[in-house]
Amino acid sequence: MTSELSRLAALISSSVSTIETACEAKGIEVPSLKSIFEPEQDRAFRSASDATVANAIKVVVAATHQVNAILESPYATLRNASGAVRPYIFCAGSFLSDAISRGF
């Protein structure tokens, strides 16, 4: 019997395949964090999504949240779910040392 984590990974993989196949057929790129956000491209992606693609997107998002809940510590999961973010996560260099010295 496969683990819950393996089943979630398979669900994510098949849903991503559904999204990519539909986007390729329509000549639309899946948004990427490596590219600059372009509202027109995002609108094209969101508006071209049919019910199957919209459902696949929801499945990927939900499954990744479940994977996160399984793999992260309970404390980290609750902190992330509450939106509580430590400021020094986004700091570097002298800003980081300043944030740490202030107790953030």
C-alpha positions in Angstrom: 0.0 0.0 0.0 1.4 3.4 -0.9 1.8 6.1 1.7 -0.4 9.2 2.0 2.6 11.3 0.8 3.0 9.2 -2.3 -0.7 9.4 -3.1 -0.6 13.2 -2.7 2.5 13.4 -5.0 0.7 11.3 -7.6 -2.4 13.5 -7.4 -0.3 16.7 -7.7 1.6 15.2 -10.7 -1.6 14.2 -12.6 -3.2 17.5 -11.9 -0.2 19.5 -13.1 -0.2 17.3 -16.2 -3.8 18.3 -16.8 -3.0 22.0 -16.4 0.0 21.9 -18.7 -1.7 19.9 -21.4 -4.7 22.3 -21.5 -2.4 25.3 -21.5 -0.3 23.9 -24.3 -3.4 23.1 -26.4 -4.5 26.7 -26.0 -1.1 28.3 -26.5 -1.0 29.8 -23.0 2.0 29.7 -20.7 1.6 28.5 -17.1 2.7 31.4 -14.8 6.2 31.1 -13.5 8.0 32.6 -10.5 11.0 33.0 -12.8 9.3 35.6 -15.0 8.1 39.0 -14.3 4.4 39.2 -13.5 2.4 40.3 -16.4 -1.3 41.0 -15.7 -2.3 40.2 -19.3 -0.6 36.8 -19.2 -2.2 36.0 -15.8 -5.7 37.1 -17.0 -5.2 34.8 -20.1 -4.3 31.9 -17.9 -7.1 32.4 -15.5 -9.8 33.1 -18.1 -8.8 30.3 -20.4 -9.2 27.8 -17.6 -12.2 25.5 -18.2 -13.9 23.6 -15.3 -11.4 20.7 -15.6 -8.3 23.0 -15.4 -9.9 25.1 -12.6 -10.5 21.9 -10.6 -7.0 20.7 -11.3 -5.6 24.0 -9.9 -7.7 23.6 -6.8 -6.5 20.0 -6.3 -2.8 21.0 -6.7 -3.3 23.9 -4.1 -5.1 21.7 -1.6 -2.7 18.7 -2.0 0.4 20.9 -1.5 -1.2 22.3 1.7 -1.7 18.7 2.9 1.9 17.8 2.0 3.1 20.9 3.9 1.0 19.9 6.9 2.5 16.4 6.9 6.1 17.4 6.5 6.4 20.6 8.5 6.4 20.5 12.3 3.0 21.2 13.9 4.3 24.6 15.2 5.5 25.7 11.7 2.2 24.6 10.2 0.1 26.6 12.7 2.4 29.6 12.4 2.2 29.5 8.6 -1.6 29.0 8.7 -2.0 32.0 11.0 0.0 34.3 8.8 2.5 35.0 11.5 5.8 35.6 9.8 9.0 36.6 11.6 10.3 39.8 10.0 13.9 38.6 9.8 12.9 36.0 7.2 12.8 38.7 4.6 16.0 40.5 5.9 19.6 40.1 4.9 23.0 41.5 6.0 22.9 44.3 8.5 19.1 44.3 8.4 19.1 40.7 9.6 21.4 41.4 12.5 19.3 44.4 13.5 16.1 42.3 13.4 17.6 39.6 15.5 19.0 42.1 18.0 15.5 43.6 18.4 14.1 40.1 19.2 12.0 39.6 16.0 
